[in-house]
Amino acid sequence: MQTYESVLARVESGLRSGRWTLGDRLPSERALSEEFGVSRASVREALRVLEAMGIIKRSTGSGPDAGAILIDKPAAGLGSAIRLHVASGAMPVRDVVEMRLLIESWSARSVAMRCAAEQLQQAEVVNESNDVAARGVAGCLDAAFEILEQMEDTDIEIEEFQRLDAQLHVELVSLAGNSLFEATMLGLRKAIEEYVAQGVSREPDWPDLARTLRGEHRAILEALGRGDAAEGAHLVENHIEGFYRRALG
């Protein structure tokens, strides 16, 4: 085991035991070096690894904000690792697509059930209050519909459309409430954006593709909003597979 790996193991042990929690500041390099019985260079290398993994945020200097703070952003490490593996050819784009299908179809079902539960709860409140003005659709997809409305601007630039497209998919996974799926999706985001951009660059009729994607996104959100888990998941799968076949297949 490399010396810096022993430092990583000690930090992991400290996290598991509750010695340090999110938001805490780790001891200084000197303090960790003395406590672990290793060189400051080994501590510094371990901190670089933790920063790349998205576990800490480091600030230089000697003020109150200096040092390493535990933040735990798993997508940071996942994103860089996935991008490198896709670029090297070790992780084919098709594998990224299949991972999306697994995560996003499950997420669609979960979001649909959440929306159905919110609508049922809202209906009970309306019935109890007999307030006609209070009737409406549950707000579970408000943020997603706001993103879609921006995408439906016919004057939108292609790059902005693609950014919002990725943001919409991340939002739906986030709504499902599984933190590991959300982190994985955030990690996949750059790889997804890159293969989508590649596909769009090959598309001879961008306006037609944009209309298709807008329609598919709206159909997905409406199905989820109705609480139709099976239809929502089916539409998500067709949407992801359809773009892959059209643009990259």
Secondary structure, DSSP 4 states (H G I P E B T S, - for coil): --HHHHHHHHHHHHHHHTSS-TTPBPPPHHHHHHHHTS-HHHHHHHHHHHHHTTSEEEE-SSSTT-EEEE---HHHHHHHHHHHHHHHTSS-HHHHHHHHHHHHHHHHHHHHHHHHHHHHHHHHHHHHHT-GGG----GGGHHHHHHHHHHT-TT--HHHHHHHHHHHHHHHHHHHT-HHHHHHHHHHHHHHHHHHHHHHHH-S-HHHHHHHHHHHHHHHHHHHHTT-HHHHHHHHHHHHHHHIIIII-
